[in-house]
């Protein structure tokens, strides 16, 4: 088990919030630590957005709690009813993620307002704000999230799993339960990549050239996800249709060779992106006519098969073509990005991917 950056920063934020709370003389530094736990986010942009929403929601919750103490008191029923109202209000203004900490604010303010006075209530509200700010500062200062580097590593892992599935699926070597588990694992990896892509798009950069470079990089990353998704679609097409129809050995060999070539092409594209290939070397793309030959063989079959059988073979062929076409587009996107990076400076590619 490894300790991720977010786990480490959550612990640091708790410690920092407690230290700041004791330093400035808060009577309830523990509440600052609780607020820090709620505020840590996986990206700097989300942290900034969270701190704005938390401040807005908690001030509003504190105001409602103070008014409720004056109007209805601090009985358990009144605290519960005020909590319901605050939840509905947070949903109304679109700050659902702040509900947990806002309810903490409501409860501690109402409890303090009823028994110990408004100075204690103000101290507890200050503790919550201290925790929010502390968590934001820790998230910005300590190991800022580098989603690009982790994103590429996840793409490589997903591509390795996808190639293994493609190569074994077409030969029908995997057990059914193993195949389903591995396919679900691949689908989960692609979903995780899409989430990381969203995090990466949220990060704000300054400078016109930097923004343009980031935009080109995002296009490449989107192409990587689309290639993986179409590779997964090809796996499913082979599993659902390839073995449901009697086919000639020649067609089978051609499909097997084309899939093997596409897997190698995809692997070499990732090597190219990481700078592992020699200067001037190109990824080994399959010959353009190979997929077209598959379609011709379906049309020229000597055995007159029913329409459904031909349709199944066309589904497999279409999936092969879609995967190949996406890889060729990804190759062009990578080539365009890398050539621009070399023209702008040798360090730009590494800097933007960091």
HUGISUL-V200296 format. One line per field, one symbol per residue. ss: DSSP state (a for helix, b for strand, c for the rest). phi: phi as a letter, one per 30 degrees, with the letter a starting at -180 (. if undefined). burial: I if it has 24 or more other C-alpha atoms within 12 Angstrom, else O. Layout:
BEGIN
ss: ???
phi: ???
burial: ???
END
This chain:
BEGIN
ss: ccccaaaaaaaaaaaaaaaaaaacccccaaaaaaaaaaaccccaaaaaaaaaaaaaaaaaaaaaaaaaaaaacccaaaaaaaaaaaaaaaaaaccaaaaaaaaaaaaaaaaaaaaccaaaaaaaaaaaaaaaaaaaaaaaacccccaaaaaaaaaaaaaaaaaaaaaaaccccccaaaaaaaaaaaaaaaaaaaaaaaaaaacccccaaaaaaaaaaaaaaaaaaaaaaaaaaaaaaaaaaaaaccccaaaaaaaaaaaaaaaaaaaaaaaaacccccccccccccccaaaaaaaaaaacccccccaaaaaaaaaaaaaaaaaaaaaaaaaaaaaaaaaaaaaacccaaaaaac
phi: .ccdddddddddddddddddeddciddbddddddddddcebdbddddddddddddddddddddddddddddbibdeddddddddddedddddcicddcdedddededdddddddcbjddddddddddddddddddddddddcheecddddddddddddddddddddddddchcddddddddddddddddddddddddddddddcbcjdddddddddddddddddddddddddddedddddbdcdbdbdddddddddddddddddddddddddddidcdeidcdddddedddddddddddcddddcdddddddddddddddddddddddddedddddddddddddkdcddddddd
burial: OOOOIIOOIIIIIIIIIIOIIOOOOIIIIIIIIIIIIIIIIIIIIIIIIIIOIIIIIIIIIIIIIIOIIOOOIIOOOIIOOIIOOIIOIIOOOOIOIIIIIIIIIIIIIIIIIIOOOIOOIIIIIIIIIIIIIIIIIIIIOIOIIIIIOOIIIIIIIIIIIIIIIIIIIIOOOOOOOOIOOIIOOIIOIIOOIIOIIOIIIOIOOOOOOOOOIIIIIIIIIIIIIIIIIIIIIIIIIIIOIIOOIOIOOOIIOIIIIIIIIIIIIIIIIIIIIOOOOOOOOIIIIIOOOIIOOIIOIIOOOOOOOOOOOIOIIIIIIIIIIIIIIIIIIIIIIIIOIIOOIOOOOOOOIOOIIO
END
